[in-house]
């Protein structure tokens, strides 16, 4: 028997309804496609974020190790060269032999220099260098820098400071190297400290500033965290680990220290 429909049922089967459903299905399919592409993009970016730092770090480490091997390994006699022995008997190349030789050699030199004979040899060598006009200046400066930076009791580059630079109201991150002494401190009435102001994104270059101690804010972040922040141009920001009551109290404003102290005095 032919199937009968009521008038209202027949009216529901209009071409416009089919077109509307088709358009909705196409829109839903487009939304699902965009969601799938967005997921693939997020997965790709996540994988890039995870692997890129590791890969770049490994590549830089291998570059440095291979450079040291290229300079040190050829100086080792062939009969005592462990890299050649591994290649001859095992058939593999092991990187890092030159780095190990450098570390062992520096340790032995330090051990010898700490003794009586080593101290006499070092003093004799320094006397010879001090008689050379140009070399003695370079040697003296390098020796003072290394002794200051590498000395375990030194506070050099262990404190991160916030200073106003290049003008009042603009702040920059610097590293306190040491207390200012000599002619510079004698010519300045206030007590000043040496502050190294690095540049972005290369923190190995920068400026030496003599900043009054009362104009310096010592930050709680570590030197490593500050270097990451400088290299990344502020993209990587270390967290503030201070208690909540300290976070709620600003130390300075764009008007500087003096205005804040004046406002506090006026308020009291």
QUIPE-V542378 format. One record per backbone hydrogen bond with DSSP energy under -0.5 kcal/mol. CO is the residue of the C=O (numbers start at 1). NH is the residue of the N-H. E is the energy in kcal/mol with one decimal. If there is no record, write none. Layout:
co: <CO;CO>
nh: <NH;NH>
e: <E;E>
This chain:
co: <6;7;8;9;10;12;14;14;15;16;17;18;19;20;21;22;23;24;25;26;27;28;29;30;31;32;33;34;35;36;37;38;39;40;41;42;43;44;45;46;47;48;49;50;51;52;53;54;55;56;57;58;59;60;61;62;63;64;65;66;67;68;69;69;72;72;73;77;78;80;81;82;83;84;85;86;86;86;92;93;94;96;97;98;99;100;101;102;103;104;105;106;107;108;109;110;112;112;115;116;117;118;119;120;121;122;123;124;125;126;127;128;129;131;132;133;134;135;136;137;138;139;140;141;142;143;144;145;146;147;151;155;159;160;161;161;162;163;163;167;170;172;174;175;175;176;176;176;178;181;181;182;183;184;185;190;191;192;193;193;194;194;195;195;196;196;197;201;202;202;205;207;207;209;209;211;212;213;216;217;217;219;222;223;224;225;226;227;228;229;230;232;235;236;239;243;243;244;246;248;253;256;257;258;259;260;261;262;263;264>
nh: <10;11;12;13;13;14;17;18;19;20;21;22;23;24;25;26;27;28;29;30;31;32;33;34;35;36;37;38;39;40;41;42;43;44;45;46;47;48;49;50;51;52;53;54;55;56;57;58;59;60;61;62;63;64;65;66;67;68;69;70;71;72;73;74;75;76;76;80;81;82;85;86;87;88;89;90;91;92;94;95;97;100;101;102;103;104;105;106;107;108;109;110;111;112;113;114;115;118;119;120;121;122;123;124;125;126;127;128;129;130;131;131;132;133;136;137;138;139;140;141;142;143;144;145;146;147;148;149;150;151;154;158;176;219;163;174;217;165;172;170;165;163;161;177;196;157;158;159;194;184;185;186;187;188;188;192;213;180;195;211;177;178;197;209;175;198;207;203;199;205;199;197;209;195;211;193;215;216;218;162;219;160;226;227;228;229;230;231;232;234;233;235;237;238;241;246;247;248;249;250;256;260;261;262;263;264;265;266;267;268>
e: <-2.4;-2.1;-0.8;-0.6;-1.0;-1.2;-0.6;-1.3;-2.3;-2.5;-2.5;-2.2;-2.4;-2.4;-2.4;-2.4;-2.5;-2.6;-2.5;-2.3;-2.4;-2.5;-2.3;-2.3;-2.3;-2.3;-2.4;-2.5;-2.3;-2.4;-2.4;-2.5;-2.7;-2.4;-2.7;-2.5;-2.6;-2.4;-2.6;-2.1;-2.6;-2.5;-0.7;-0.7;-3.2;-2.8;-2.3;-2.5;-2.5;-2.6;-2.5;-2.7;-2.1;-2.4;-2.7;-2.9;-2.0;-2.4;-2.7;-2.4;-1.1;-2.5;-1.8;-0.5;-1.4;-0.6;-1.5;-1.1;-0.7;-0.8;-1.7;-2.3;-1.9;-2.3;-2.4;-1.9;-2.0;-0.9;-0.6;-0.6;-0.6;-2.2;-2.3;-2.2;-2.4;-2.6;-2.5;-2.6;-2.0;-2.3;-2.5;-2.3;-2.1;-2.5;-2.8;-1.4;-1.1;-0.7;-2.2;-2.0;-2.2;-2.5;-2.4;-2.2;-2.4;-2.5;-2.2;-1.8;-2.1;-2.4;-0.6;-0.7;-1.4;-0.6;-2.0;-0.6;-1.6;-3.0;-2.3;-2.1;-2.5;-2.6;-2.0;-2.2;-2.5;-2.4;-2.0;-2.5;-2.6;-0.9;-1.4;-1.5;-1.9;-2.9;-0.5;-2.6;-1.8;-0.7;-2.8;-1.7;-1.9;-2.5;-3.0;-0.6;-3.2;-1.3;-0.6;-0.5;-2.6;-0.6;-0.5;-2.1;-1.6;-0.5;-0.9;-0.5;-2.8;-1.3;-0.5;-1.9;-2.3;-0.7;-0.6;-3.0;-2.5;-0.8;-2.1;-0.8;-0.8;-1.2;-2.1;-3.1;-0.6;-2.9;-0.7;-2.2;-1.5;-1.4;-0.6;-2.6;-0.5;-0.5;-2.2;-2.4;-2.2;-2.0;-2.2;-2.9;-2.1;-2.9;-1.2;-1.3;-0.8;-0.5;-0.8;-0.6;-1.8;-1.6;-1.0;-0.7;-1.6;-1.0;-2.2;-2.4;-2.4;-2.3;-2.3;-2.5;-2.3;-1.7>
